[in-house]
Amino acid sequence: MTSPATLLAIETATETMSVGVAVGDRVLSEESAGGAQASARLLPVVLNLLEAAGGLRVQDLDAIAFGRGPGAFTGLRTACSVTQGLAFGAGRPVLPVDTLLVVAEAARAADAGHEVWAALDARMDEIYAARYRFDGLDWHTVHPPALYSAEALSQRLACEGGDCVAGNALLVHGLQVGTMNTLPHAGPHAGALIELGRAAWRRGEALDPALALPLYIREKIALTTAERDALKLAKEAA
């Protein structure tokens, strides 16, 4: 039987930074404040975990798995740039994983069911959400990651149902989920990312480090000065 892949896992798409190292049956992980702090703290945490895992070098890894988003712009850039830098330097491939799928895997690991909606706060009164189905072996995307208002997502949940809704959008936005189970504290944890990364490795989905790219759902994060002025004029004219 083939031994499981030796992986580094990096997830910084939310306000929590989650990093893990998996060697055989041993998984070490650390969670701490993310956001703006992730860019300064990520690399030291990675190096400390590699040392704790038996003095591993990045060259000893099979691949680096990372949460590609959707999520906070700065966090995604941090995960991608550190992943690329480490992978290029060590000649290792990368395994991009949707951050919402990591939330779904965390929910499944908590016995929440196989039909999971993952929903994370996207700020600006919006929610990142996706629906996934686990068939006993692999995950399948039913609805890919997209932006929703709380009202629109609540309506979709009411129409389609499922086993569970997982993620912090439950608390932040007060989603209406009917009779479905809820896991508001399920997040994109390194342990779940490692499970998904190992599955992707078995399927031969490792990529060149140049393809360690973020998944952006929101096309425009901020307006230019000219756009703000135009919007202000339009509102005044209305």
Secondary structure, DSSP 8 states (H G I E B T S, - for coil): ------EEEEE-SSSEEEEEEEETTEEEEEEEE-GGGHHHHHHHHHHHHHHHTTS--GGG-SEEEEEEESS-HHHHHHHHHHHHHHHHHHT--EEEEEHHHHHHHHHHHTT--SEEEEEEEEETTEEEEEEEEE-SS-EEEEEEEEEE-HHHHHHHHHHH--SEEESTHHHHH----TTSEEETT----HHHHHHHHHHHHHTT--B-GGG-------S-SS--HHHHHHHHHHHHH-
